[in-house]
Amino acid sequence: MLGVVPSPTLVPDAVAARLQLFLERMRSEAVEYGPDASGLVDSAAGTLVGGKRLRARFCHAGWQAVARFRDRDAQETAALWDVCAALEIFQSAALVHDDLIDNSDTRRGRPAAHRELESTHRESGWQGDAAAFGRSSAILLGDLLVAWSDDLLEDAIAALPHAGAVRREYGRMRRDVTVGQFLDIAEESAWSVHATDSHVERALRVVSLKSARYSIEQPLALGASIADGDADQITDLRRFGHPVGMAFQLRDDVLGVYGDAAVTGKPAGDDLREGKRTVLVALTRQTLDTSARNLFDEMLGDPDLTAEQVAFLQATISGSGALERVESMIDAYAVEADRALSGAKLDNAAVAGLRDLARAATVRTA
């Protein structure tokens, strides 16, 4: 476990402090690898800048809900902050690989990792294909971040008497999101051999595995496990977290089609160019006649869509009623989550904070 326990008032500040300590250690260890490897470490560190720290916030909230129910004066520990930081490192790994899979050029308004590594190759005057180098290096960069995440987690929980519960939850999270990512990729091809009326259910399975559990439910359970929460407390947090996570991803899907690039940091209509088979797309296709559906399918996934073509697809989705239906689903998930907190054996102030986090996750523009 690293250094002295920080005492900031905001979760992002605490996570940043723990990441800084961890990165200092990683940079020190990387010296023996030589300057090229040090550049990889710097690239990995660069991916940890910015972001909403959503998973860390929910992990902290899960800990707070349990720990302060038992002891109102319970204080955050280094173990808690390090697990929060480990979650953010793993998230960076997922984003590096996600951007590579989606062939995205930007992330958080900056070049995606594979594009940055491609530029490094080109600017260094190295031989060979710069783009191929960027892609290959990004795979390894993501793997390095996964290893860092594991390292920090194991350091954090080494002295916890209930480390096994934390480790099992973290392991399940990694497996779920990896399978969810695969299913997301597979659906971009597999949709064509499955009945149209099955597409919503298939898309919702991806939402659950890739986002709802990983982004909200499992971080909450991790925080509660660090606080040694009982089965009922963890179950109640899961019952709250999963629908919040479903609403969070559905909101993300809406932003992927209609979001303002200046706010989201991603080009408008990016999900349309990538051909993502989201709930929004599945609901749209259900309402279209054969001719309109064929045109929609032909355009979806074209990386060279013009702004006018993106606007046409946006109008098709809105006109089908799919956008309105997804907004209703988001509202229903939010209500389900709120009800899950009624009567739960959780700290009252923390419950209020959970409701605030739920609103921030589902009513947003980025």
N, C-alpha and C positions, 0 to 999 in steps of 0.2 A: 504494500500500500504506500502511496506517495505522499511525502511531506506532511504538512500541518493541515488540519481540517479548515477550509475556508468558511467565512461567515457572511457572505453577501446576502442581499435581500431578494435577489432575482435568480431564478434557476439558470438562465443563460450565463450570468456572471460566474456562478459556481462551476458550471460545466466548462466554461472557457478557462477558468483557473486550473481545473484538473487536467484539461487537455494540454495546456501549456507545460505543466510539470511532466506529463507523459511524453510529450514531443521533445522536450529537452533531453530526456533519457534516450529516446530513440535516435536522435541526432548524434548524441555522444557515442552510442553503440555503432552507428553507421560509418564513423570515421574510418575504421579499418577496411571498409568495403571499397574505398576510393571515391573520387569526385563524381563519376557517372552514377554510382548508386546513391550518393548523397543527393543528387538531383532528383532521383526517384522519391526519396524520402521527403524532399521539399515539395514535390508534386502532391504526395499523399497529404502532407500538412495543409497544402492549399485547398484541398477539397473539404477541409473541416471548418473553413471560414464561412460565416453566414448561416442562413437557414432559420427555420422557426423553432428549432429545438423541441419539436412537438413530442417526440417519444420520451425525452428527458423530463418534460413537464408532466406527462402522465405518469411516468415512473415515480417522480417525486410526489405527485398527488396521491398515488396508491399507498406509498409509505406513510404519508401524512394522515390519510384517512384511518389507517390502522394504528399507527404509533401514538397519535394524539387522542384517539379514542381511549386507549389504555392509560396514557400519561399526557395530560395537556401540555406539560413542559418538556416533552421529548424533543431532543435536538438532533439535527441532521448529522450524520457521521461521514467520515471519509469513504467508507464502504458504499454508502448510498450515492454520493456524488460520483464516485468512480464507475459504478454500474450505469448511472445516467450518461456519463461520458462514453462508456463502452457502447451503449446503444447508439450514440451519435456517430461513433466511428463505423459501426456496422452499417448504419444508414448511408454513410458516405460510400462505403464499398458497394452497396446496392445501387446507388445512383451512378457510380462510375460504370458498372456493368449495364445498367438500364440504358444509359445514354449511348453506350457502344451498340447494344442490341437495336436500339431505335434509330441509330445513325444520327443522333441529335448533335447540332453544332454548338449549342449553348446550354448553360446551366447557371441559374441565379444571375443572369445577365453577363456571364463571363464565358470564355470558350470551355466547352466540355473537356474532360480530362484527356480523351484520346486526341482531340484537336490540339490541345496545348502541347502534348507530347509529340505530335506530328510537327508542330512549329519548332520545337526544340531540336528535332532531328534536322530540319531544313536550315535553321539559323546557325547550327553548329557546323554546317558544311559536310555532314556525314554522307557516306555512300549509300545507295539503295533507295527503296521506295519509302518516302517519308510517311505516307498514309498507312502503309502496312506496319511500319514501325510503331506508329501511334496506336493502332488497334491492338497489336500484340502487347505493347507495354501497358496499355490500359487494363488488359486482362490480369496481368501480374500486379499492377497497382491495386486493383480491387482485391486480389488475393492477399496482398500485403496488409490492406486495411482490415480484412477479416481476421488475419492473424493478430494484428494489434488489438482488435476488439476482444478476442479470446484472452490475450495476455493480460489486458487490463481487468477484465472480469475476474479471472482466476486470482490475480493479486488482491482484488477488492474483497472477495468472499472467503479468502483462505482461512481467516480466523473466525468466521461465523459458525455457530453451532448448527445452523440450519442451511449451510451452504448447498447441500444436495438439492433442496427444493428450488433454490435460485438457479442452480446449474441446469436442472431438468427443464425449468420454464424457459430458460434462455435457449437451450438446445431445441426444444419444440418450436420456438419462434423462428429460429434459423431454418429448420426443415420446412415449416409451413410456408414461409415467404419464398423460399427457393422453388418449391413445387408450384406455388401460385404464380411466380414469374414464368415458369415453363408453360403453365396452362394459358397464361396471357398470350405468350408467343404462339402456342399451338392453335389457339382459337382463331388467329388471323388466317390460318389455312384450313382448319377443321370445320369451320362454320358451313362450308359449302356442301358437306355431306350429311348435315344434320337438319332436321325439320325446322322451319322458321319459328314455329311456336315453342321450340326448346331453347332458343338463343338467349332469352332473358335469364332463365334458370342457370344456364352455363356461364353467362357473364357475371351473375351474382355470386357463383362459386369462386370465380377469380377475385372478385371484390373482397370476399370474406377472407380468403387465404393470403392474398397479396397485400391487402391494406388493412381491413378491419381488425383482424387479430394482431397483425404485426405493428400497426401504427398506434393502436389505442388499447385494445384488450390485454395483450401480453405485457406491454410496459406497466400497466396498472397492476397486473398480477405479480410482476417482478418486484415492484415497489412494496406491495403488500407482503410478499415472501421475505424480503429483506427485514421487514418489521415483524416477521414471524406471525403473520395473520392466520386466523383459523379458517377452516374450510368454508364456513358460511360467509365470512367477510370476503374471501377471495371470489366465491361464487357470485355474490352481489356485485362486486366490482366488474366481473366478467359480464354479467347481465346488463350492466350499464355500458361497459366499454365497447362491446361488439356492435350494438346499433349505432353508437356514436361513430365508430370506425366505418360502418357501412355508409352513413350519411356523409362522412368526411370524403370518402372516395367518390361517391356520386357527385358531390360538389366539385371535386377535382376533375371529374369527367366533363362537367358543364364548363368549367374554366378552360379545359383543353380544347373545347370547340369555340367558346365565345369570349374567352379571357382577353384582357388588354395586355398586349405584349410588354408595354412599358411597366406594367405592374407585376405580371407573372414571370418576366424574364425569359419567356419562351415565345416563339413566333405565333401569331394568331392562327387558330385552326391547325395547330401542330398535330393533334390527334387524328385529324382527318387525313393529313398527308401520310401519317404513319399507318393508317388503316386499322386503328384500334377498334376491336369489336366490343364496345362498351354497352352497358344497359341502354344508354341513350340511342345508340345505333340499332340495337335489337328492337327496341320499341318503335323506332321509326319504320323499320322494314316491315313490321307487322301490318302497318296501315297502308302501305303503298301497293298499287296494282302492279302487275307483272312488268309492264313496260317501264314504269317509274322506278321500280325496284332494281331492274337490270341496269338502268342508267346510274342509279345511286351506287350500286356495287362496282360498276366500271370506274367511277370517279374516285371512290373511297380507296385510299392507300396509294394514290398517285403522288410521288414526292414532288412533282413539278406543277402541282395545282396552282393556278393563278389566284390573285386576290378575288377576282370576279367568280371563279369557280368555287372558292371557299365560301364566299357569300351565298352562292346558290345552294350549296349543301347545308349551310346554316339555316337558310330560309326553309329548305325542305324539312329539316328536323323540327323547326319551330312550327311550321304549318301542319305537320303530322300530329301535333299534340304531344309528342314525346318529351319535349322540354318541360311542359306543364306537369306531365305525369311523374317525371323524375323529381321535380320540385316537391310534389305531393309525397313522394316516397321519402325524401329527405325530412320533411316535416313529421311524417309518421314515425320514422326511426328516432327522431329527437324526442318525441312524446314517449316512445317505448323506453328510451334510456332514462328519462326523467322519472318515470314510474318505478324503475328498478331501484332507485335510491330511497324510496319511501319505506321507512321502518328498518333500514339497514343498520347494523351495529357498527357505525362509522362516525368519526368525529364530525360534529355539525358544521363547524367552520370549513372543514375540508370538503364536505358535501356541497356547500355553497360554491367553493372553488371549483369543484368538479363540474357543476352546472355552468359556471363561467367558461371553463375550458371547452365544454361541449358546444356552447354558442360560438366561441371563437373558431372552432374546428369546422363548423358547418355553415356559418354565415360569414363568408370571407370573399375577397377578390383576388387572392394570390395564394 
